[in-house]
Amino acid sequence: MLELMQATLLFEVERRLVFRNGEWLVRTREIPELGPYSSSLEAVEGLYRHVAICSGRLRQGEPKLVRDFLQHSVAECHEPGCQFCADLLALSPGAPRVQLKAAMPV
C-alpha cells in the first residue's frame, strides 16, 4: 500500500483533518467534509484512498495491491504486524521523523 500512497504523497495532512463532536472529518477539494471517522488514523486512510481514486493513480498499480488498498480498513484490521497499518501510521500526523523519512520516496 505504501507504493500507492507514496505516489500520492500528501503534505500537511494534519491541516486537512477536523475533529468535531467526537468524530474525525477530512477536507478535500471534491468533498468539503469526508467522513465521519472514529479515529484520526481512519481519517488519514480515507484521505489517501480518496486522493488515490480521484487522481487516477489506482490505474497504475498492481491489481492485487489496488484491491487490497481499497478493501483495507484500519478499524477492522486485526492482523498482527499489518504492513498497511504500519504504512498509514508512518504517514500520519505526529509520526516520528524516522518513520516519515523511511516512507518518503527515494
DSSP file (Angstrom, degrees, kcal/mol; ACC not computed):
  #  RESIDUE AA STRUCTURE BP1 BP2  ACC     N-H-->O    O-->H-N    N-H-->O    O-->H-N    TCO  KAPPA ALPHA  PHI   PSI    X-CA   Y-CA   Z-CA
    1    1 A M     >        0   0    0      0, 0.0     4,-2.3     0, 0.0     3,-0.5   0.000 360.0 360.0 360.0 -32.3    0.0    0.0    0.0
    2    2 A L  H  >  +     0   0    0      1,-0.2     4,-3.2     2,-0.2     5,-0.3   0.875 360.0  60.3 -57.7 -36.7    2.9    2.3    0.7
    3    3 A E  H  > S+     0   0    0      1,-0.2     4,-1.4     2,-0.2    -1,-0.2   0.912 108.7  42.8 -56.2 -44.5    3.7    2.2   -3.0
    4    4 A L  H  > S+     0   0    0     -3,-0.5     4,-0.5     1,-0.2    -1,-0.2   0.878 116.0  48.2 -69.8 -38.1    0.3    3.7   -3.8
    5    5 A M  H >< S+     0   0    0     -4,-2.3     3,-0.6     1,-0.2    -2,-0.2   0.857 107.7  54.5 -73.8 -34.0    0.5    6.2   -1.0
    6    6 A Q  H >< S+     0   0    0     -4,-3.2     3,-1.5     1,-0.2    -1,-0.2   0.875 103.7  55.8 -65.8 -35.8    3.9    7.4   -2.0
    7    7 A A  H 3< S+     0   0    0     -4,-1.4    -1,-0.2     1,-0.3    -2,-0.2   0.733 117.9  36.1 -65.6 -20.1    2.7    8.1   -5.5
    8    8 A T  T << S+     0   0    0     -3,-0.6    -1,-0.3    -4,-0.5    -2,-0.2  -0.150  85.6 171.5-122.0  34.9    0.1   10.3   -3.8
    9    9 A L    <   -     0   0    0     -3,-1.5     2,-0.4     1,-0.1    -3,-0.1  -0.251  17.2-156.4 -56.5 125.0    2.3   11.6   -1.0
   10   10 A L        -     0   0    0     -5,-0.1     3,-0.3    81,-0.1     2,-0.3  -0.832   3.6-150.3-108.3 141.2    0.3   14.4    0.8
   11   11 A F  S    S+     0   0    0     -2,-0.4     4,-0.0     1,-0.2     0, 0.0  -0.770  75.7  19.3-106.9 156.3    1.8   17.2    2.8
   12   12 A E    >>  +     0   0    0     -2,-0.3     3,-1.2     1,-0.1     4,-0.5   0.881  67.9 163.7  54.2  43.7    0.2   19.0    5.7
   13   13 A V  H >>  +     0   0    0     -3,-0.3     3,-1.7     1,-0.3     4,-0.7   0.872  68.6  64.0 -57.0 -38.1   -2.2   16.1    6.3
   14   14 A E  H 34 S+     0   0    0      1,-0.3     3,-0.5     2,-0.2    -1,-0.3   0.785  95.0  59.3 -61.0 -26.3   -3.0   17.5    9.8
   15   15 A R  H <4 S+     0   0    0     -3,-1.2    -1,-0.3     1,-0.2    -2,-0.2   0.697 103.5  52.5 -74.3 -18.0   -4.4   20.6    8.2
   16   16 A R  H << S+     0   0    0     -3,-1.7    11,-2.8    -4,-0.5     2,-0.4   0.611  92.6  90.0 -90.6 -13.9   -7.0   18.5    6.4
   17   17 A L  E  <  -A   26   0A   0     -4,-0.7     2,-0.4    -3,-0.5     9,-0.2  -0.686  54.8-172.5 -89.8 136.1   -8.2   16.7    9.5
   18   18 A V  E     -A   25   0A   0      7,-2.7     7,-3.0    -2,-0.4     2,-0.6  -0.995  10.5-157.8-128.3 129.7  -11.1   18.1   11.5
   19   19 A F  E     +A   24   0A   0     -2,-0.4     2,-0.4     5,-0.2     5,-0.2  -0.937  27.0 158.1-108.8 117.3  -12.2   16.8   14.9
   20   20 A R  E >   -A   23   0A   0      3,-2.7     3,-1.8    -2,-0.6    -2,-0.1  -0.995  61.7  -8.6-143.3 132.4  -15.8   17.7   15.7
   21   21 A N  T 3  S-     0   0    0     -2,-0.4     3,-0.1     1,-0.3    -1,-0.1   0.844 127.9 -53.0  52.0  40.0  -18.4   16.2   18.0
   22   22 A G  T 3  S+     0   0    0      1,-0.2     2,-0.3    -3,-0.0    -1,-0.3   0.583 119.6  99.8  77.7  10.2  -16.2   13.2   18.7
   23   23 A E  E <   -A   20   0A   0     -3,-1.8    -3,-2.7    13,-0.0     2,-0.4  -0.926  66.6-127.5-129.9 154.4  -15.7   12.3   15.1
   24   24 A W  E     -AB  19  37A   0     13,-3.3    13,-2.5    -2,-0.3     2,-0.3  -0.834  24.9-176.3-101.5 136.9  -12.9   12.9   12.5
   25   25 A L  E     -A   18   0A   0     -7,-3.0    -7,-2.7    -2,-0.4     2,-0.4  -0.884  15.0-140.7-126.2 158.9  -13.6   14.5    9.1
   26   26 A V  E     -AB  17  34A   0      8,-2.3     8,-3.4    -2,-0.3     2,-0.5  -0.982  10.1-139.4-124.7 132.6  -11.3   15.1    6.2
   27   27 A R        +     0   0    0    -11,-2.8     2,-0.3    -2,-0.4     6,-0.2  -0.782  30.9 165.3 -89.8 130.0  -11.3   18.2    4.0
   28   28 A T        -     0   0    0      3,-1.7    19,-0.0    -2,-0.5    -2,-0.0  -0.895  47.9-113.4-134.2 167.2  -10.8   17.6    0.3
   29   29 A R  S    S+     0   0    0     -2,-0.3    -1,-0.1     1,-0.2    -2,-0.0   0.903 117.4  40.1 -65.9 -39.5  -11.3   19.7   -2.8
   30   30 A E  S    S+     0   0    0      1,-0.3    -1,-0.2    -3,-0.1    -3,-0.0   0.848 125.6  31.0 -80.8 -35.9  -14.2   17.5   -4.0
   31   31 A I        -     0   0    0      1,-0.1    -3,-1.7    -5,-0.0     3,-0.5  -0.968  68.2-152.4-128.5 114.2  -15.9   16.8   -0.7
   32   32 A P  S    S+     0   0    0      0, 0.0     2,-0.3     0, 0.0    -1,-0.1   0.843  91.8  17.5 -56.7 -35.8  -15.7   19.6    2.0
   33   33 A E  S    S-     0   0    0     -6,-0.2     2,-0.4     2,-0.1    -6,-0.2  -0.765  74.2-170.7-142.5  93.8  -16.1   17.1    4.8
   34   34 A L  E     -B   26   0A   0     -8,-3.4    -8,-2.3    -3,-0.5     3,-0.2  -0.671  49.2 -11.9 -82.7 133.4  -15.3   13.4    4.0
   35   35 A G  E     -     0   0A   0     -2,-0.4   -10,-0.1     1,-0.2     2,-0.1  -0.946  45.9-122.5 136.5-158.2  -16.3   11.1    6.8
   36   36 A P  E     +     0   0A   0      0, 0.0     2,-0.3     0, 0.0    -1,-0.2   0.420  43.8 177.4 -86.5 159.7  -17.0   10.8    9.6
   37   37 A Y  E     -B   24   0A   0    -13,-2.5   -13,-3.3    -3,-0.2     3,-0.0  -0.918  32.0-136.9-124.8 151.9  -14.3    8.5   11.0
   38   38 A S  S    S+     0   0    0     -2,-0.3     2,-0.3   -15,-0.2    -1,-0.1   0.621  86.6  29.1 -87.9 -11.5  -13.9    7.3   14.6
   39   39 A S  S  > S-     0   0    0    -15,-0.1     4,-1.8     1,-0.1     5,-0.1  -0.968  76.4-119.4-142.2 160.4  -10.1    7.9   14.7
   40   40 A S  H  > S+     0   0    0     -2,-0.3     4,-2.3     1,-0.2     5,-0.2   0.854 115.0  56.8 -66.5 -32.8   -7.5   10.2   13.1
   41   41 A L  H  > S+     0   0    0      2,-0.2     4,-2.2     1,-0.2    -1,-0.2   0.897 106.4  49.0 -65.2 -40.0   -5.8    7.1   11.6
   42   42 A E  H  > S+     0   0    0      2,-0.2     4,-2.5     1,-0.2    -1,-0.2   0.885 110.4  52.2 -64.0 -38.0   -9.0    6.0    9.9
   43   43 A A  H  X S+     0   0    0     -4,-1.8     4,-2.4     2,-0.2    -2,-0.2   0.902 108.4  49.8 -66.2 -40.3   -9.4    9.6    8.6
   44   44 A V  H  X S+     0   0    0     -4,-2.3     4,-2.6     2,-0.2     5,-0.2   0.911 110.6  50.6 -63.8 -42.1   -5.9    9.5    7.1
   45   45 A E  H  X S+     0   0    0     -4,-2.2     4,-2.5     1,-0.2    -2,-0.2   0.929 111.0  48.8 -60.0 -44.8   -6.7    6.2    5.5
   46   46 A G  H  X S+     0   0    0     -4,-2.5     4,-2.5     2,-0.2    -2,-0.2   0.879 110.4  51.5 -62.6 -38.6   -9.8    7.7    4.0
   47   47 A L  H  X S+     0   0    0     -4,-2.4     4,-2.6     2,-0.2     5,-0.2   0.945 111.7  45.2 -64.2 -49.0   -7.9   10.7    2.7
   48   48 A Y  H  X S+     0   0    0     -4,-2.6     4,-2.5     1,-0.2    -2,-0.2   0.903 114.2  49.5 -62.9 -40.3   -5.3    8.6    1.0
   49   49 A R  H  X S+     0   0    0     -4,-2.5     4,-2.2    -5,-0.2    -1,-0.2   0.934 111.9  48.8 -63.6 -44.9   -7.9    6.4   -0.5
   50   50 A H  H  X S+     0   0    0     -4,-2.5     4,-2.8     1,-0.2     5,-0.2   0.931 113.7  45.1 -59.9 -48.3   -9.9    9.4   -1.7
   51   51 A V  H  X S+     0   0    0     -4,-2.6     4,-2.4     1,-0.2     6,-0.3   0.895 111.6  52.7 -66.2 -40.1   -6.9   11.1   -3.3
   52   52 A A  H  X>S+     0   0    0     -4,-2.5     6,-1.1    -5,-0.2     5,-0.8   0.897 113.7  44.0 -62.8 -39.2   -5.7    7.8   -5.0
   53   53 A I  H ><5S+     0   0    0     -4,-2.2     3,-0.8    -5,-0.2    -2,-0.2   0.952 116.7  44.6 -69.0 -50.2   -9.1    7.3   -6.5
   54   54 A C  H 3<5S+     0   0    0     -4,-2.8    -2,-0.2     1,-0.2    -1,-0.2   0.809 112.4  51.9 -67.1 -30.6   -9.6   10.9   -7.7
   55   55 A S  H 3<5S-     0   0    0     -4,-2.4    -1,-0.2    -5,-0.2    -2,-0.2   0.632 105.8-124.3 -82.5 -12.9   -6.1   11.2   -9.1
   56   56 A G  T X<5S+     0   0    0     -3,-0.8     3,-1.3    -4,-0.6     4,-0.3   0.549  70.4 131.9  81.8   6.7   -6.3    8.1  -11.2
   57   57 A R  G > < +     0   0    0     -5,-0.8     3,-1.4    -6,-0.3     4,-0.5   0.760  58.9  70.4 -63.7 -24.8   -3.2    6.6   -9.5
   58   58 A L  G >  S+     0   0    0     -6,-1.1     3,-0.8     1,-0.3    -1,-0.3   0.787  87.0  65.0 -66.3 -25.2   -5.0    3.3   -8.9
   59   59 A R  G <  S+     0   0    0     -3,-1.3    -1,-0.3     1,-0.2    -2,-0.2   0.741 101.6  50.7 -67.0 -21.4   -4.9    2.6  -12.7
   60   60 A Q  G <  S+     0   0    0     -3,-1.4    -1,-0.2    -4,-0.3    -2,-0.2   0.568  95.9  92.3 -92.0 -10.6   -1.1    2.4  -12.5
   61   61 A G  S <  S-     0   0    0     -3,-0.8    -3,-0.0    -4,-0.5     3,-0.0  -0.374  89.7 -89.4 -87.3 162.4   -1.0    0.0   -9.6
   62   62 A E     >  -     0   0    0      1,-0.1     4,-2.7    -2,-0.1     3,-0.2  -0.514  41.5-124.3 -64.9 131.4   -0.7   -3.8   -9.4
   63   63 A P  H  > S+     0   0    0      0, 0.0     4,-2.5     0, 0.0     5,-0.2   0.848 108.0  47.6 -52.0 -43.3   -4.4   -5.1   -9.4
   64   64 A K  H  > S+     0   0    0      2,-0.2     4,-2.7     1,-0.2     5,-0.2   0.916 113.2  48.5 -66.7 -41.2   -4.0   -7.2   -6.2
   65   65 A L  H  > S+     0   0    0     -3,-0.2     4,-2.6     2,-0.2    -1,-0.2   0.915 112.2  49.0 -63.2 -42.9   -2.3   -4.3   -4.4
   66   66 A V  H  X S+     0   0    0     -4,-2.7     4,-2.5     2,-0.2    -2,-0.2   0.929 112.0  48.5 -62.3 -45.8   -5.1   -1.9   -5.5
   67   67 A R  H  X S+     0   0    0     -4,-2.5     4,-1.9    -5,-0.2    -2,-0.2   0.930 113.3  46.9 -60.8 -46.3   -7.8   -4.3   -4.4
   68   68 A D  H  X S+     0   0    0     -4,-2.7     4,-1.6     1,-0.2    -1,-0.2   0.898 111.6  52.2 -62.4 -40.7   -6.1   -4.8   -1.0
   69   69 A F  H  < S+     0   0    0     -4,-2.6    -2,-0.2     1,-0.2    -1,-0.2   0.912 112.1  45.0 -60.9 -44.7   -5.7   -1.0   -0.7
   70   70 A L  H  < S+     0   0    0     -4,-2.5    -1,-0.2     1,-0.2    -2,-0.2   0.805 118.0  43.4 -71.5 -29.6   -9.4   -0.3   -1.4
   71   71 A Q  H  < S+     0   0    0     -4,-1.9    -1,-0.2    -5,-0.2    -2,-0.2   0.645  88.9 106.7 -92.0 -15.4  -10.6   -3.1    0.9
   72   72 A H     <  -     0   0    0     -4,-1.6     2,-0.4    -5,-0.2     3,-0.1  -0.336  45.8-172.6 -67.7 144.2   -8.3   -2.5    3.9
   73   73 A S    >>  -     0   0    0      1,-0.1     4,-1.4    -2,-0.0     3,-0.7  -0.942  20.6-157.9-140.0 116.7   -9.8   -0.9    7.0
   74   74 A V  T 34 S+     0   0    0     -2,-0.4     3,-0.3     1,-0.2    -1,-0.1   0.874  97.6  56.4 -57.1 -37.7   -7.6    0.2    9.9
   75   75 A A  T 34 S+     0   0    0      1,-0.2    -1,-0.2    -3,-0.1    -3,-0.0   0.802 116.8  33.0 -66.8 -29.7  -10.7    0.0   12.1
   76   76 A E  T <4 S+     0   0    0     -3,-0.7     2,-0.3     2,-0.0    -1,-0.2   0.480  89.4 113.2-107.1  -4.2  -11.3   -3.7   11.2
   77   77 A C     <  +     0   0    0     -4,-1.4     5,-0.0    -3,-0.3    -5,-0.0  -0.553  26.8 164.9 -76.1 127.0   -7.8   -4.9   10.7
   78   78 A H        +     0   0    0     -2,-0.3    -1,-0.1     2,-0.1    -4,-0.0   0.150  32.3 126.6-123.4  15.1   -6.7   -7.4   13.4
   79   79 A E    >   -     0   0    0      1,-0.1     3,-1.4     2,-0.0     2,-0.1  -0.648  62.9-124.4 -79.2 119.8   -3.6   -8.7   11.6
   80   80 A P  T 3  S+     0   0    0      0, 0.0    -2,-0.1     0, 0.0    -1,-0.1  -0.421  94.0   8.7 -63.1 134.2   -0.5   -8.5   13.8
   81   81 A G  T 3  S-     0   0    0      1,-0.2     2,-0.2    -2,-0.1    -2,-0.0   0.793  85.6-174.0  67.9  28.7    2.2   -6.5   12.1
   82   82 A C    <>  -     0   0    0     -3,-1.4     4,-2.1     1,-0.2    -1,-0.2  -0.374  18.3-152.1 -59.9 123.2    0.0   -5.4    9.2
   83   83 A Q  H  > S+     0   0    0      2,-0.2     4,-2.6     1,-0.2     5,-0.2   0.852  93.7  56.5 -68.0 -34.5    2.1   -3.6    6.7
   84   84 A F  H  > S+     0   0    0      2,-0.2     4,-2.3     1,-0.2    -1,-0.2   0.945 109.6  45.0 -61.2 -48.0   -0.8   -1.5    5.5
   85   85 A C  H  > S+     0   0    0      1,-0.2     4,-2.5     2,-0.2    -2,-0.2   0.900 113.0  51.1 -63.1 -40.9   -1.5   -0.2    9.0
   86   86 A A  H  X S+     0   0    0     -4,-2.1     4,-2.1     2,-0.2    -1,-0.2   0.899 109.6  50.6 -63.2 -41.2    2.2    0.4    9.6
   87   87 A D  H  X S+     0   0    0     -4,-2.6     4,-1.2     2,-0.2    -2,-0.2   0.915 111.8  47.2 -63.0 -43.5    2.4    2.4    6.3
   88   88 A L  H  X S+     0   0    0     -4,-2.3     4,-0.5     1,-0.2     3,-0.4   0.913 110.9  51.4 -63.9 -42.8   -0.6    4.6    7.3
   89   89 A L  H >< S+     0   0    0     -4,-2.5     3,-0.9     1,-0.2    -1,-0.2   0.888 107.3  53.6 -61.7 -39.1    0.9    5.2   10.8
   90   90 A A  H 3< S+     0   0    0     -4,-2.1    -1,-0.2     1,-0.2    -2,-0.2   0.789 113.2  43.3 -66.2 -27.6    4.2    6.3    9.3
   91   91 A L  H 3< S+     0   0    0     -4,-1.2    -1,-0.2    -3,-0.4    -2,-0.2   0.388  94.4 104.2 -98.9   2.4    2.4    8.8    7.1
   92   92 A S  S X< S-     0   0    0     -3,-0.9     3,-1.8    -4,-0.5   -51,-0.1  -0.489  84.6 -89.0 -85.1 153.6    0.0   10.1    9.8
   93   93 A P  T 3  S+     0   0    0      0, 0.0    -1,-0.1     0, 0.0    -2,-0.1  -0.331 114.6  26.6 -57.9 139.1    0.4   13.4   11.6
   94   94 A G  T 3  S+     0   0    0      1,-0.3     3,-0.1    -3,-0.1    -3,-0.0   0.446  84.3 146.6  86.8   0.1    2.6   13.1   14.7
   95   95 A A    <   -     0   0    0     -3,-1.8    -1,-0.3     1,-0.1    -5,-0.1  -0.423  60.8 -94.1 -67.2 143.7    4.5   10.1   13.3
   96   96 A P    >>  -     0   0    0      0, 0.0     4,-1.9     0, 0.0     3,-0.6  -0.271  32.1-118.0 -57.7 146.1    8.1   10.0   14.5
   97   97 A R  H 3> S+     0   0    0      1,-0.2     4,-2.6     2,-0.2     5,-0.2   0.828 112.1  60.4 -55.7 -36.9   10.5   11.6   12.0
   98   98 A V  H 3> S+     0   0    0      1,-0.2     4,-1.8     2,-0.2    -1,-0.2   0.913 106.5  46.1 -61.3 -42.6   12.4    8.3   11.4
   99   99 A Q  H <> S+     0   0    0     -3,-0.6     4,-1.5     2,-0.2    -1,-0.2   0.912 111.6  51.4 -66.4 -41.9    9.2    6.7   10.2
  100  100 A L  H  X S+     0   0    0     -4,-1.9     4,-1.0     1,-0.2    -2,-0.2   0.909 109.0  50.4 -63.7 -41.0    8.4    9.6    7.9
  101  101 A K  H >< S+     0   0    0     -4,-2.6     3,-0.7     1,-0.2    -1,-0.2   0.909 109.6  51.2 -62.3 -41.1   11.8    9.6    6.3
  102  102 A A  H 3< S+     0   0    0     -4,-1.8    -1,-0.2     1,-0.2    -2,-0.2   0.804 109.3  51.7 -65.7 -28.7   11.6    5.9    5.7
  103  103 A A  H 3< S+     0   0    0     -4,-1.5    -1,-0.2   -13,-0.1    -2,-0.2   0.660  88.0 100.1 -83.7 -15.9    8.2    6.4    4.0
  104  104 A M  S << S-     0   0    0     -4,-1.0   -98,-0.1    -3,-0.7     2,-0.0  -0.434  83.8-103.5 -73.3 143.8    9.4    9.1    1.6
  105  105 A P              0   0    0      0, 0.0    -1,-0.1     0, 0.0    -2,-0.1  -0.339 360.0 360.0 -64.3 147.2   10.2    8.1   -2.0
  106  106 A V              0   0    0     -4,-0.1    -2,-0.0    -3,-0.1    -3,-0.0   0.422 360.0 360.0 -89.2 360.0   13.9    7.8   -2.8
